[in-house]
Amino acid sequence: MFIEKQTYNTAVIEMNDSIKIKQTDITELDVDAVVNAANRGLHEGSGVCGAIFDAAGSAELGEACSKIGGCPTGSAVITPGFNLKAKYIIHAVGPIWNGGDEGEEELLYGAYAQSLKLAVENGCESIAFPLISSGIYGYPKEEAWKIAVRACRDFIKEEPIEITFAVLSDRSKIMGEEIISSL
């Protein structure tokens, strides 16, 4: 698989000491765990998932995911980071958007909460997320941001961990900033 390397503006928007937004490639971040926007079968996909598999080493990561076998929507599992700077990859399965009447909000919140729980259980002090389910799964970006921020803020009230949201576009970064400042 060929993935074009891009250079991103790495401006950091700090929301508090624990939540940040960086306009960057998630695979480049030096954090304890990166979150993969995974599918239920934990198979290599496209978008963020494909980039993480490519950077980590597709064969090794694919084998580790095959041993796990899958993950239900709204949950997460963990593997080594292999060739990433991150020690771990947390594979979070967000919901496919079906109009909002099929429990999507609870499932998306659960994917974030379970990812954070796994990170802390494995000694992580920092974690990087993409905006789960907002790509090919079709979750409306503004709603996805609201749920992501709420889940992270709820978690860090109880457990300290540095959270970074890695986004690629100015539009997503600006939307995230607006959501965080409004909540």
N, C-alpha and C positions, 0 to 999 in steps of 0.2 A: 504494500500500500504506500502510495506517495502522498506525503503531507507537506505542503508548502510552508516553509518557515517564514514567519512574519515577525517584524519588530513592533512592539507595542509600547505606547506611552505608559510608563510605569508610575504615573502619579498615584500617590496613596491618599485616600480619604479616610481619616481616622474618625470613627464614630464615638469611641471611648477607648479606654486602654485595652479592650478585649475584642472589638469588632472593627475590621478594616475592609475597604474595597480597594483592590489593585486592578488596574487595567493591564493584564499580563497573561501569558500562557501558564495554566495551572501546573504543567509538567516541569516548569522552570523554578518553582517556588521551593525555598529551603525551609520546609515545615516538617513536623513529625509525621503527619498523615495528610494525604490528599484524598479527596472523595471523588470517586468515579460515578457518574450518572449512568448506572448499570441497567441492564435488562434482567428479567427474572431468571433466565438461563445462565447468566454471567458470561455470555459469549461476547467476543470482540464485536464492537459495533462501529458506528461512525461518530462524528462529532467529538465531544470530550472523551467519550469512551474509547474511540479509535486512537485518539492522540495519546491517551494514557497507556493503552496496550503497546503502541509503537515505541514510546519513550521508555517504558519499563522493561520491554522485551516480550514480544508477543508469545513466544513459545513457552517461556517460564511462567508468565502470568496466566496464559491459557491453561496450562497444566494445573496450576494451583486452583484456578476457578473450577476446573473439571472435577477435582477432588472434592470440592465443597458441594457441587452439583446444582446449586440454584439458590434463590433467595426470594421470599414472598414480597409482593408490593407493599411498601410502607415500612420496610425493614432494611437491615444492612448486615454485611459480613465483612471480614477483614482478611487481607493477605499481606505478605511481605511487599515492600516497595520495589524490589529487584533493582533495576538500573536507575531508578529515580533518586533524587536527593532525599526524598521522604522515606522514612523507615517503613511506613505502612501505606497500603491503599485500602480505603474503606469503600466498598461497593454498595451504594445506596440505590434502592429501586423505588423510584417515584412513580406516581400514577400517570396513566394516559388520560388526558383531558376528555371527558365525555359530557361536557356541559355543566358540571358542578353538582349534579344530583346523585352521584354514585360514590360518595364518601371521599372524593378526591382531596379535599382540604385535610381531613384527618390522616389520610395516607401520606400526603406530602409532609405534613408536620412530623409524622412518625419516622419518615426516612431521615430527616434532620436529627431528631431526638435520638434515634438509635445510633446514628453515626457518631454523635457527640459522646454518647454513653460508651461505645466501643473504644473510642479514642482515649478517654479517661481511664477505662479499665486496662488499657495497654500502656499506660504511663505517658501518654502524649501530653505535651504542654501547648502544642499549636496544631491547627488543622486548617486546610484550605478547601473550600467548596466551590463548585460551579453553581449556577442557578438551576437546580434539579428540576426536571420535567418541562422546562420552558423551551426546549428545542423541538426535536421531532415528535415529542410526546404532546406538544400543543398547549401546554398549560399557559394561560395568559400571563405575560411577564409581570405586570403590576401586581396581580394576585399572588403569583409565585414569590415575588420579593416580600410581600407582607407576611406570608406564612414563614418564609425562611428567617426573616428578622425576628419575628415573634418566637419561633422555636429556639433560636440561638439566645435571645435575651432571657427567655424562661430558664434555659439550661444554666447559663452563667450566673444566675442568681444563687445557685447552689454549688456549682463546681467551677473553679477558675480554669479557663483555657483561652488561648489567643485564637481568634477566628478571623480568617481572611476569606473574602469572596473574590474569586478570580473571574474577571469578565473580559471580553475581547473588544466590545464596542463602546464608544462614547455614550451612545444612547442608553445602554444597559447600566453603565456607571452612573450616569446622571439620574436615571430612574431609581436606582438603589439609594443614592444619596438623598433623593427627595422622600422616599419611603421611610428611610431611617430617621430623617429629621422630623417627619410628621407623626411618627408613632411615639 
